[in-house]
Amino acid sequence: MSASHSASGKEAPYYYVPAPSMHPATASLGLLAFGLGMAMWVNGVSAGHWIVLFGVLWLLFVLYRWFGDAFAESEGGLYGKRIDTSFRWSMSWFIFSEVMFFAAFFGALFYARAVTTPWLGDLDHRIVLWPNFAATWPNFGPAGTVEQFGTMGPFWIPTINTALLLSSGVTLTISHHALRANHRGQSIFWLAATIVLGATFMVCQALEYHHAYTELNLKLSSGAYGSTFFMLTGFHGFHVTMGAIMLTVVLVRLIRGHFTPDHHFGFEGAAWYWHFVDVVWLGLYLFVYWF
């Protein structure tokens, strides 16, 4: 993500079209390695986690080169207002795709709780198919096919994480207003505080997962409850990690003076993404931990 033109004030009067690049192809190789490694890992193949690690490191290397090229183009004055508009539309559609991504998982949670569970617990299914099935949420499957596990309540780590993410949204907004007021030092400080809050969130989530596995016996294989819990919270944690990386890159660029009060879409795009992550967490906090 880049500004509409460089901090020096250069701005191209045309729509810049970059030269052909190998970055998309090389990035797809990293994603392929990551997907194959994950499939091998969950199926017990010993080399799976190493292939996942290679895919992640390779993808990060490609993205470092790719975004480095974009930053150089921006600071070189190759971007203009039309490119700025393209960036804004691209980021908007990307976030919309993420909204639909999480909507699918929230929909799966709703379907399992409000549709499937009552349906399987009706008189015909209970008598004919699964006499010992209890139509409660969460449940342990027909005839106890799922190991006993404990549920994850809202206290205390999820509530602490909610406070952390909401606070990070406030600090990020303060940083943005400071940048617009040309108070670069204050903007750097509050953006760094946002990153620290996001990192603390991830540490707390790791502690929560450790508690779930070791003390509650709650795993990905713990029926519909376990699968939806870890898919929703796990993917959200992944998005928090990606958002923190984005903000870290923005922080480095802010320190280097790449942004001006009027031209800083790199900052704005990352902020949009972070606020989206905050909103998703509020949905998780309510529908996964409370209800």
N, C-alpha and C positions, 0 to 999 in steps of 0.2 A: 504494500500500500504506500502511496506516495502523495506528495502535495501536488496541487495543480501546476505549480511551477517552482523553481528553486528559491531558496532563501535569499539569493542574490538579486532576485527580481526578474530573471530571465524567463521568458515565456514564448513558446512557439506559436505562430499564428495559424498553423496547419494541424491536421490530425496525424499524430506520429504513428507510424506502423513499424514495429520492430522487425529486424531481419529474422529469417528462419532460425529456429533454435532447437537444440537437442534436449532441452530441459523437460518438456512434456514426456518424451519417450523414456528418458532416464528415470524420471519420477515414477512412471508407471511400473518400471522394473522393481523399484523399492516397494511399491504397494503390492505387487504380485508376490514378492518374497514374504512380505508381512502376512498376507492372506493365507498363503500355503503354510507358513510356519505356524500360524494360529490353528489351522485345521489339523496339522500334525500334532501340535502340543496338546489340544483337548482330546485327541485320540490316543495319547500315551506314547507317541513316537519321541524318542530321547533327543533327537536333533532339532525338534520343533522350536524350542525356546531360543536356540542359537540362530536359527533362520529368522525368527521374529526380530531378534536384536540386530541382525545384519540389515534387515529391511528397514527398521526404524532409523538406524544410523545412516544408511545410504540415502533415505528420503530426506533426512535433516541436512545432509551434505548438499543434495541437489537444491533444496529450498534455499539454503544459504547462498549458493551461487546465483540462483534464479532471482531472488529478491535483491541481491547485491547489484545485479544488472539493472533492475528497475530503479533502485535508489540512484545509481549513477546516471541513468537517463533523466530522472527527475531533476537532480542537482545540476545536470548539464544544460538545463533549459529546453529539453526536447518535448516536454509536456505543456499542453495548453488547457484552456477551459473545457474544450470538448473531451479531452482525456479525463479531466476531473469529473465531468458528468458521467462518463463511462464507468469510472471507478465507483461512483456512488450507486449507479444502477446495479453494477455487478455485486457489490457488497449487499445491497438490499435483497437481490434475488438469492444470494448465497444464504443469508439469514432466514429467508422464507423457506428455503429447502431444509434448513435445520429445524425450523418450526414443524414442518410436516414430518420430519424424521422422528422427533420426540412425540408428535401427535400419534404416530403409529404405535409406539410403546405404551403411551397412556391409554390408547384405545384397547390394546391387548389386556392391560390391567383391568379396565372397566368391563371388558367382555368376560374375562375369567371370573370376576367377582359378582357382577350383576346379572349375567346371562347364563354362563355355563354351569356354575356351581348350583344355583337353584334348579336348573333344568335337570342336572344329574341327580338331584336329591328329591325329585318328585316321586309319587307313589309307584309308578310303573318301573322306573329305573331302580329304585331302592329295593323293591321286592324281587324283581326278575334278575337284574344284573348284579347289583352290589348291595346286598342286604346290610352290610356294616358301614356303608358310606354315610358320613355326616356332612350335610350341606351347610357348612360353616366356613368362614374365611378367617385365617387360612385353614386348609384341611390337609390331611395326610394321605389322600388318595383312597381308592376303594380297598377295603380289607387291609388298611395300614401298609400300603406298598411303599410309602415314603417314610424314611426314618424320622423319629421324633426330633423336633427342632423348636427353638424359641423364636419369638417374633422380635423385631427391632422397634422399640418405642421412641418417642420424640426426645426423651431425656437420657443423658444430657448432651451427648456429642452432637446429634442433629440440631438441637436448639442453639448450641454454641456456633456451629457452622452457619446457621441462618444469620446469626448476629455478625459473623465475620464477613459474609458475602454482602449483606446489606450495608455494613460499614464501608466495605470496599467500593460499593457504588457511590457512596457519599464522597469518599476521598478522591475517586476518579473525577467526579463532577467538579470538585474544588480545583483539582489540577487543570481541568479543561478551562474553567473560568479564569484561572491565573494565567494560562497561556494566552487566552484572548485579550487579557489586560496587559500583556507583555511583561509579566512577572515570571521570567523563566526559572529563576531559582525556586520560587514557591511551587511552580508547576512540576519541577523535577522532584522536589521533596514529596509532594502528595502522590505523584505517580509511583514513586518508589514505595510509599506506604501501601498503596493499592496492591502492588506485587507481593509484598510481604504478607498481607492479609490473605491473598490467594494461596500462597505457599503454605501458610498455617492451616487453611482449609484442607488442603491435600494431606497434610500430616494427620489432622484429626480424622479424615476419612480412612486413612490407612489404619489408624488405631481402631476405628469402628469395625473395619473388615476383620482385623485380628480378633476382636471380641466376638464377632459373629461366628467365625470359624472355630475358635478354641473353646468358647464358653456356651454358645447357643446352638452349636452344631448346625448353623444356618449356612447352606452352601448353594451353589448354582443348581445343584441337582435336587434341592428341597422343594420339589413340586412346582406348581404355578407361582406360589408366593416367592420362593427362592429365585426362580428364573427372572420374574419381573422385577424383583427388588434389585438384583445385581445388574441386570441389563440397564435399568433406568439410572441407578446411582452410579454404576460404572461408566456408562457413556457420558453422564454429566461430569464426572470427575475427569474424564479424558478431555472434555471441552473446557473445563476450568484450566487444565494443564496447557492446552493450546492457547487459550486466552492469555494466560500468564506469560507464555513465550512471546506472543504478539506484543503485549505491553512492555516486555523487557526490550524487545527490538525498538519499539517506539521510544523508550527511555534513553537508549543509547543514541538514537537519532536526535532526540531533544537536547541531550547534553552536547552533541556536536553542532547544534544550531541549525538543523535542517528545516525547522518549522518556524513560521512567522505567525503573528496573531490572526492574519487574514487567510493564510494558506497552510493548512495542516490536516488534510484529509487522512493521512496515515494515522494520526492520532484519533480522529473522529471515527474512522472505520473500526479500529480496535476497541474504542469505547462502545460503539454500537453492539459489537459482539459480546463484550463483557456484561453489558446491561441485559442482553438477551439471556446469557447464562444465569444471571441473577433471577430473572423472572421464571425460568424453568425450575430453578431450585425451590422457589416458593410453591410451585405446583407439586414438586416432589415432597416437600415438607408436609403439605396438607394431605395429599392423597396416598402417600406411601407410609408415612410415620404416624399420622393422626387418625385417619379414617380406616 
